């Protein structure tokens, strides 16, 4: 399987090489960062109210003064789907003065 030569492609390639079946639905977690807790909580509420994502968590980041909004979406973890969802989250996070900070998939051992 070939993946584009960028960060998302590299992550997907590593998952594929590790034996993750990328042809099956998975819970993909997306991360957004905010400098203001109220903005983070407002985005989390929007995600919940609009049923955009599940398992939404707001918590302080390891970096002082930064707040994380982590949320999950069940989706096929294809390159195109990941890129499209990241773009959606980036646009949405900007409305709350934040930004998208990547994604991941929990892999059962």
MODELLER restraints for C-alpha pairs under 7 A, 6 or more apart:
rsr = mdl.restraints
at = mdl.atoms
rsr.add(forms.Gaussian(group=physical.xy_distance, feature=features.Distance(at['CA:3:A'], at['CA:9:A']), mean=4.87, stdev=0.5))
rsr.add(forms.Gaussian(group=physical.xy_distance, feature=features.Distance(at['CA:3:A'], at['CA:13:A']), mean=6.38, stdev=0.5))
rsr.add(forms.Gaussian(group=physical.xy_distance, feature=features.Distance(at['CA:8:A'], at['CA:79:A']), mean=6.95, stdev=0.5))
rsr.add(forms.Gaussian(group=physical.xy_distance, feature=features.Distance(at['CA:9:A'], at['CA:79:A']), mean=6.68, stdev=0.5))
rsr.add(forms.Gaussian(group=physical.xy_distance, feature=features.Distance(at['CA:16:A'], at['CA:22:A']), mean=6.85, stdev=0.5))
rsr.add(forms.Gaussian(group=physical.xy_distance, feature=features.Distance(at['CA:22:A'], at['CA:76:A']), mean=7.00, stdev=0.5))
rsr.add(forms.Gaussian(group=physical.xy_distance, feature=features.Distance(at['CA:22:A'], at['CA:77:A']), mean=5.82, stdev=0.5))
rsr.add(forms.Gaussian(group=physical.xy_distance, feature=features.Distance(at['CA:22:A'], at['CA:78:A']), mean=6.71, stdev=0.5))
rsr.add(forms.Gaussian(group=physical.xy_distance, feature=features.Distance(at['CA:23:A'], at['CA:76:A']), mean=6.59, stdev=0.5))
rsr.add(forms.Gaussian(group=physical.xy_distance, feature=features.Distance(at['CA:24:A'], at['CA:76:A']), mean=5.99, stdev=0.5))
rsr.add(forms.Gaussian(group=physical.xy_distance, feature=features.Distance(at['CA:25:A'], at['CA:74:A']), mean=6.30, stdev=0.5))
rsr.add(forms.Gaussian(group=physical.xy_distance, feature=features.Distance(at['CA:25:A'], at['CA:75:A']), mean=5.08, stdev=0.5))
rsr.add(forms.Gaussian(group=physical.xy_distance, feature=features.Distance(at['CA:25:A'], at['CA:76:A']), mean=4.48, stdev=0.5))
rsr.add(forms.Gaussian(group=physical.xy_distance, feature=features.Distance(at['CA:25:A'], at['CA:77:A']), mean=6.90, stdev=0.5))
rsr.add(forms.Gaussian(group=physical.xy_distance, feature=features.Distance(at['CA:26:A'], at['CA:74:A']), mean=5.41, stdev=0.5))
rsr.add(forms.Gaussian(group=physical.xy_distance, feature=features.Distance(at['CA:26:A'], at['CA:75:A']), mean=5.59, stdev=0.5))
rsr.add(forms.Gaussian(group=physical.xy_distance, feature=features.Distance(at['CA:26:A'], at['CA:76:A']), mean=6.15, stdev=0.5))
rsr.add(forms.Gaussian(group=physical.xy_distance, feature=features.Distance(at['CA:26:A'], at['CA:77:A']), mean=6.64, stdev=0.5))
rsr.add(forms.Gaussian(group=physical.xy_distance, feature=features.Distance(at['CA:27:A'], at['CA:72:A']), mean=5.98, stdev=0.5))
rsr.add(forms.Gaussian(group=physical.xy_distance, feature=features.Distance(at['CA:27:A'], at['CA:73:A']), mean=5.54, stdev=0.5))
rsr.add(forms.Gaussian(group=physical.xy_distance, feature=features.Distance(at['CA:27:A'], at['CA:74:A']), mean=4.40, stdev=0.5))
rsr.add(forms.Gaussian(group=physical.xy_distance, feature=features.Distance(at['CA:27:A'], at['CA:75:A']), mean=6.48, stdev=0.5))
rsr.add(forms.Gaussian(group=physical.xy_distance, feature=features.Distance(at['CA:27:A'], at['CA:105:A']), mean=6.31, stdev=0.5))
rsr.add(forms.Gaussian(group=physical.xy_distance, feature=features.Distance(at['CA:28:A'], at['CA:72:A']), mean=5.41, stdev=0.5))
rsr.add(forms.Gaussian(group=physical.xy_distance, feature=features.Distance(at['CA:28:A'], at['CA:73:A']), mean=5.38, stdev=0.5))
rsr.add(forms.Gaussian(group=physical.xy_distance, feature=features.Distance(at['CA:28:A'], at['CA:74:A']), mean=6.13, stdev=0.5))
rsr.add(forms.Gaussian(group=physical.xy_distance, feature=features.Distance(at['CA:28:A'], at['CA:75:A']), mean=6.82, stdev=0.5))
rsr.add(forms.Gaussian(group=physical.xy_distance, feature=features.Distance(at['CA:28:A'], at['CA:103:A']), mean=6.82, stdev=0.5))
rsr.add(forms.Gaussian(group=physical.xy_distance, feature=features.Distance(at['CA:28:A'], at['CA:104:A']), mean=5.81, stdev=0.5))
rsr.add(forms.Gaussian(group=physical.xy_distance, feature=features.Distance(at['CA:28:A'], at['CA:105:A']), mean=4.90, stdev=0.5))
rsr.add(forms.Gaussian(group=physical.xy_distance, feature=features.Distance(at['CA:29:A'], at['CA:70:A']), mean=6.63, stdev=0.5))
rsr.add(forms.Gaussian(group=physical.xy_distance, feature=features.Distance(at['CA:29:A'], at['CA:71:A']), mean=5.44, stdev=0.5))
rsr.add(forms.Gaussian(group=physical.xy_distance, feature=features.Distance(at['CA:29:A'], at['CA:72:A']), mean=4.28, stdev=0.5))
rsr.add(forms.Gaussian(group=physical.xy_distance, feature=features.Distance(at['CA:29:A'], at['CA:73:A']), mean=6.51, stdev=0.5))
rsr.add(forms.Gaussian(group=physical.xy_distance, feature=features.Distance(at['CA:29:A'], at['CA:103:A']), mean=5.35, stdev=0.5))
rsr.add(forms.Gaussian(group=physical.xy_distance, feature=features.Distance(at['CA:29:A'], at['CA:104:A']), mean=5.25, stdev=0.5))
rsr.add(forms.Gaussian(group=physical.xy_distance, feature=features.Distance(at['CA:29:A'], at['CA:105:A']), mean=6.07, stdev=0.5))
rsr.add(forms.Gaussian(group=physical.xy_distance, feature=features.Distance(at['CA:30:A'], at['CA:70:A']), mean=5.73, stdev=0.5))
rsr.add(forms.Gaussian(group=physical.xy_distance, feature=features.Distance(at['CA:30:A'], at['CA:71:A']), mean=5.49, stdev=0.5))
rsr.add(forms.Gaussian(group=physical.xy_distance, feature=features.Distance(at['CA:30:A'], at['CA:72:A']), mean=6.23, stdev=0.5))
rsr.add(forms.Gaussian(group=physical.xy_distance, feature=features.Distance(at['CA:30:A'], at['CA:102:A']), mean=5.93, stdev=0.5))
rsr.add(forms.Gaussian(group=physical.xy_distance, feature=features.Distance(at['CA:30:A'], at['CA:103:A']), mean=4.26, stdev=0.5))
rsr.add(forms.Gaussian(group=physical.xy_distance, feature=features.Distance(at['CA:30:A'], at['CA:104:A']), mean=6.65, stdev=0.5))
rsr.add(forms.Gaussian(group=physical.xy_distance, feature=features.Distance(at['CA:31:A'], at['CA:68:A']), mean=6.78, stdev=0.5))
rsr.add(forms.Gaussian(group=physical.xy_distance, feature=features.Distance(at['CA:31:A'], at['CA:69:A']), mean=5.88, stdev=0.5))
rsr.add(forms.Gaussian(group=physical.xy_distance, feature=features.Distance(at['CA:31:A'], at['CA:70:A']), mean=4.65, stdev=0.5))
rsr.add(forms.Gaussian(group=physical.xy_distance, feature=features.Distance(at['CA:31:A'], at['CA:71:A']), mean=6.75, stdev=0.5))
rsr.add(forms.Gaussian(group=physical.xy_distance, feature=features.Distance(at['CA:31:A'], at['CA:100:A']), mean=5.99, stdev=0.5))
rsr.add(forms.Gaussian(group=physical.xy_distance, feature=features.Distance(at['CA:31:A'], at['CA:101:A']), mean=5.14, stdev=0.5))
rsr.add(forms.Gaussian(group=physical.xy_distance, feature=features.Distance(at['CA:31:A'], at['CA:102:A']), mean=5.56, stdev=0.5))
rsr.add(forms.Gaussian(group=physical.xy_distance, feature=features.Distance(at['CA:31:A'], at['CA:103:A']), mean=5.91, stdev=0.5))
rsr.add(forms.Gaussian(group=physical.xy_distance, feature=features.Distance(at['CA:32:A'], at['CA:68:A']), mean=5.70, stdev=0.5))
rsr.add(forms.Gaussian(group=physical.xy_distance, feature=features.Distance(at['CA:32:A'], at['CA:69:A']), mean=5.11, stdev=0.5))
rsr.add(forms.Gaussian(group=physical.xy_distance, feature=features.Distance(at['CA:32:A'], at['CA:70:A']), mean=6.43, stdev=0.5))
rsr.add(forms.Gaussian(group=physical.xy_distance, feature=features.Distance(at['CA:32:A'], at['CA:93:A']), mean=6.79, stdev=0.5))
rsr.add(forms.Gaussian(group=physical.xy_distance, feature=features.Distance(at['CA:32:A'], at['CA:98:A']), mean=6.71, stdev=0.5))
rsr.add(forms.Gaussian(group=physical.xy_distance, feature=features.Distance(at['CA:32:A'], at['CA:99:A']), mean=5.47, stdev=0.5))
rsr.add(forms.Gaussian(group=physical.xy_distance, feature=features.Distance(at['CA:32:A'], at['CA:100:A']), mean=4.33, stdev=0.5))
rsr.add(forms.Gaussian(group=physical.xy_distance, feature=features.Distance(at['CA:32:A'], at['CA:101:A']), mean=5.16, stdev=0.5))
rsr.add(forms.Gaussian(group=physical.xy_distance, feature=features.Distance(at['CA:33:A'], at['CA:66:A']), mean=6.66, stdev=0.5))
rsr.add(forms.Gaussian(group=physical.xy_distance, feature=features.Distance(at['CA:33:A'], at['CA:67:A']), mean=5.66, stdev=0.5))
rsr.add(forms.Gaussian(group=physical.xy_distance, feature=features.Distance(at['CA:33:A'], at['CA:68:A']), mean=4.75, stdev=0.5))
rsr.add(forms.Gaussian(group=physical.xy_distance, feature=features.Distance(at['CA:33:A'], at['CA:69:A']), mean=6.41, stdev=0.5))
rsr.add(forms.Gaussian(group=physical.xy_distance, feature=features.Distance(at['CA:33:A'], at['CA:98:A']), mean=5.48, stdev=0.5))
rsr.add(forms.Gaussian(group=physical.xy_distance, feature=features.Distance(at['CA:33:A'], at['CA:99:A']), mean=5.54, stdev=0.5))
rsr.add(forms.Gaussian(group=physical.xy_distance, feature=features.Distance(at['CA:33:A'], at['CA:100:A']), mean=6.47, stdev=0.5))
rsr.add(forms.Gaussian(group=physical.xy_distance, feature=features.Distance(at['CA:33:A'], at['CA:101:A']), mean=6.47, stdev=0.5))
rsr.add(forms.Gaussian(group=physical.xy_distance, feature=features.Distance(at['CA:34:A'], at['CA:40:A']), mean=5.78, stdev=0.5))
rsr.add(forms.Gaussian(group=physical.xy_distance, feature=features.Distance(at['CA:34:A'], at['CA:66:A']), mean=5.61, stdev=0.5))
rsr.add(forms.Gaussian(group=physical.xy_distance, feature=features.Distance(at['CA:34:A'], at['CA:67:A']), mean=5.04, stdev=0.5))
rsr.add(forms.Gaussian(group=physical.xy_distance, feature=features.Distance(at['CA:34:A'], at['CA:68:A']), mean=6.40, stdev=0.5))
rsr.add(forms.Gaussian(group=physical.xy_distance, feature=features.Distance(at['CA:34:A'], at['CA:97:A']), mean=6.68, stdev=0.5))
rsr.add(forms.Gaussian(group=physical.xy_distance, feature=features.Distance(at['CA:34:A'], at['CA:98:A']), mean=4.51, stdev=0.5))
rsr.add(forms.Gaussian(group=physical.xy_distance, feature=features.Distance(at['CA:34:A'], at['CA:99:A']), mean=6.91, stdev=0.5))
rsr.add(forms.Gaussian(group=physical.xy_distance, feature=features.Distance(at['CA:35:A'], at['CA:65:A']), mean=5.92, stdev=0.5))
rsr.add(forms.Gaussian(group=physical.xy_distance, feature=features.Distance(at['CA:35:A'], at['CA:66:A']), mean=4.63, stdev=0.5))
rsr.add(forms.Gaussian(group=physical.xy_distance, feature=features.Distance(at['CA:35:A'], at['CA:67:A']), mean=6.09, stdev=0.5))
rsr.add(forms.Gaussian(group=physical.xy_distance, feature=features.Distance(at['CA:36:A'], at['CA:66:A']), mean=6.90, stdev=0.5))
rsr.add(forms.Gaussian(group=physical.xy_distance, feature=features.Distance(at['CA:36:A'], at['CA:67:A']), mean=6.73, stdev=0.5))
rsr.add(forms.Gaussian(group=physical.xy_distance, feature=features.Distance(at['CA:37:A'], at['CA:67:A']), mean=5.89, stdev=0.5))
rsr.add(forms.Gaussian(group=physical.xy_distance, feature=features.Distance(at['CA:39:A'], at['CA:96:A']), mean=5.37, stdev=0.5))
rsr.add(forms.Gaussian(group=physical.xy_distance, feature=features.Distance(at['CA:39:A'], at['CA:97:A']), mean=6.84, stdev=0.5))
rsr.add(forms.Gaussian(group=physical.xy_distance, feature=features.Distance(at['CA:40:A'], at['CA:58:A']), mean=6.82, stdev=0.5))
rsr.add(forms.Gaussian(group=physical.xy_distance, feature=features.Distance(at['CA:40:A'], at['CA:67:A']), mean=6.43, stdev=0.5))
rsr.add(forms.Gaussian(group=physical.xy_distance, feature=features.Distance(at['CA:40:A'], at['CA:68:A']), mean=6.90, stdev=0.5))
rsr.add(forms.Gaussian(group=physical.xy_distance, feature=features.Distance(at['CA:40:A'], at['CA:69:A']), mean=6.17, stdev=0.5))
rsr.add(forms.Gaussian(group=physical.xy_distance, feature=features.Distance(at['CA:41:A'], at['CA:58:A']), mean=6.62, stdev=0.5))
rsr.add(forms.Gaussian(group=physical.xy_distance, feature=features.Distance(at['CA:43:A'], at['CA:93:A']), mean=6.97, stdev=0.5))
rsr.add(forms.Gaussian(group=physical.xy_distance, feature=features.Distance(at['CA:43:A'], at['CA:96:A']), mean=6.29, stdev=0.5))
rsr.add(forms.Gaussian(group=physical.xy_distance, feature=features.Distance(at['CA:44:A'], at['CA:56:A']), mean=6.47, stdev=0.5))
rsr.add(forms.Gaussian(group=physical.xy_distance, feature=features.Distance(at['CA:44:A'], at['CA:69:A']), mean=6.55, stdev=0.5))
rsr.add(forms.Gaussian(group=physical.xy_distance, feature=features.Distance(at['CA:47:A'], at['CA:53:A']), mean=5.84, stdev=0.5))
rsr.add(forms.Gaussian(group=physical.xy_distance, feature=features.Distance(at['CA:53:A'], at['CA:71:A']), mean=5.93, stdev=0.5))
rsr.add(forms.Gaussian(group=physical.xy_distance, feature=features.Distance(at['CA:53:A'], at['CA:72:A']), mean=5.53, stdev=0.5))
rsr.add(forms.Gaussian(group=physical.xy_distance, feature=features.Distance(at['CA:53:A'], at['CA:73:A']), mean=5.29, stdev=0.5))
rsr.add(forms.Gaussian(group=physical.xy_distance, feature=features.Distance(at['CA:54:A'], at['CA:71:A']), mean=5.87, stdev=0.5))
rsr.add(forms.Gaussian(group=physical.xy_distance, feature=features.Distance(at['CA:54:A'], at['CA:72:A']), mean=5.15, stdev=0.5))
rsr.add(forms.Gaussian(group=physical.xy_distance, feature=features.Distance(at['CA:54:A'], at['CA:73:A']), mean=6.27, stdev=0.5))
rsr.add(forms.Gaussian(group=physical.xy_distance, feature=features.Distance(at['CA:55:A'], at['CA:71:A']), mean=5.47, stdev=0.5))
rsr.add(forms.Gaussian(group=physical.xy_distance, feature=features.Distance(at['CA:55:A'], at['CA:72:A']), mean=5.74, stdev=0.5))
rsr.add(forms.Gaussian(group=physical.xy_distance, feature=features.Distance(at['CA:56:A'], at['CA:69:A']), mean=6.90, stdev=0.5))
rsr.add(forms.Gaussian(group=physical.xy_distance, feature=features.Distance(at['CA:56:A'], at['CA:70:A']), mean=5.66, stdev=0.5))
rsr.add(forms.Gaussian(group=physical.xy_distance, feature=features.Distance(at['CA:56:A'], at['CA:71:A']), mean=4.32, stdev=0.5))
rsr.add(forms.Gaussian(group=physical.xy_distance, feature=features.Distance(at['CA:56:A'], at['CA:72:A']), mean=6.90, stdev=0.5))
rsr.add(forms.Gaussian(group=physical.xy_distance, feature=features.Distance(at['CA:57:A'], at['CA:69:A']), mean=5.58, stdev=0.5))
rsr.add(forms.Gaussian(group=physical.xy_distance, feature=features.Distance(at['CA:57:A'], at['CA:70:A']), mean=5.15, stdev=0.5))
rsr.add(forms.Gaussian(group=physical.xy_distance, feature=features.Distance(at['CA:57:A'], at['CA:71:A']), mean=6.38, stdev=0.5))
rsr.add(forms.Gaussian(group=physical.xy_distance, feature=features.Distance(at['CA:58:A'], at['CA:67:A']), mean=6.98, stdev=0.5))
rsr.add(forms.Gaussian(group=physical.xy_distance, feature=features.Distance(at['CA:58:A'], at['CA:68:A']), mean=5.56, stdev=0.5))
rsr.add(forms.Gaussian(group=physical.xy_distance, feature=features.Distance(at['CA:58:A'], at['CA:69:A']), mean=4.62, stdev=0.5))
rsr.add(forms.Gaussian(group=physical.xy_distance, feature=features.Distance(at['CA:58:A'], at['CA:70:A']), mean=6.57, stdev=0.5))
rsr.add(forms.Gaussian(group=physical.xy_distance, feature=features.Distance(at['CA:59:A'], at['CA:67:A']), mean=5.77, stdev=0.5))
rsr.add(forms.Gaussian(group=physical.xy_distance, feature=features.Distance(at['CA:59:A'], at['CA:68:A']), mean=5.34, stdev=0.5))
rsr.add(forms.Gaussian(group=physical.xy_distance, feature=features.Distance(at['CA:59:A'], at['CA:69:A']), mean=6.79, stdev=0.5))
rsr.add(forms.Gaussian(group=physical.xy_distance, feature=features.Distance(at['CA:60:A'], at['CA:66:A']), mean=6.14, stdev=0.5))
rsr.add(forms.Gaussian(group=physical.xy_distance, feature=features.Distance(at['CA:60:A'], at['CA:67:A']), mean=4.51, stdev=0.5))
rsr.add(forms.Gaussian(group=physical.xy_distance, feature=features.Distance(at['CA:60:A'], at['CA:68:A']), mean=5.97, stdev=0.5))
rsr.add(forms.Gaussian(group=physical.xy_distance, feature=features.Distance(at['CA:61:A'], at['CA:67:A']), mean=5.12, stdev=0.5))
rsr.add(forms.Gaussian(group=physical.xy_distance, feature=features.Distance(at['CA:61:A'], at['CA:68:A']), mean=5.64, stdev=0.5))
rsr.add(forms.Gaussian(group=physical.xy_distance, feature=features.Distance(at['CA:86:A'], at['CA:100:A']), mean=6.82, stdev=0.5))
rsr.add(forms.Gaussian(group=physical.xy_distance, feature=features.Distance(at['CA:89:A'], at['CA:100:A']), mean=5.97, stdev=0.5))
rsr.add(forms.Gaussian(group=physical.xy_distance, feature=features.Distance(at['CA:90:A'], at['CA:99:A']), mean=5.44, stdev=0.5))
rsr.add(forms.Gaussian(group=physical.xy_distance, feature=features.Distance(at['CA:90:A'], at['CA:100:A']), mean=4.77, stdev=0.5))
rsr.add(forms.Gaussian(group=physical.xy_distance, feature=features.Distance(at['CA:93:A'], at['CA:99:A']), mean=5.03, stdev=0.5))
rsr.add(forms.Gaussian(group=physical.xy_distance, feature=features.Distance(at['CA:93:A'], at['CA:100:A']), mean=6.46, stdev=0.5))
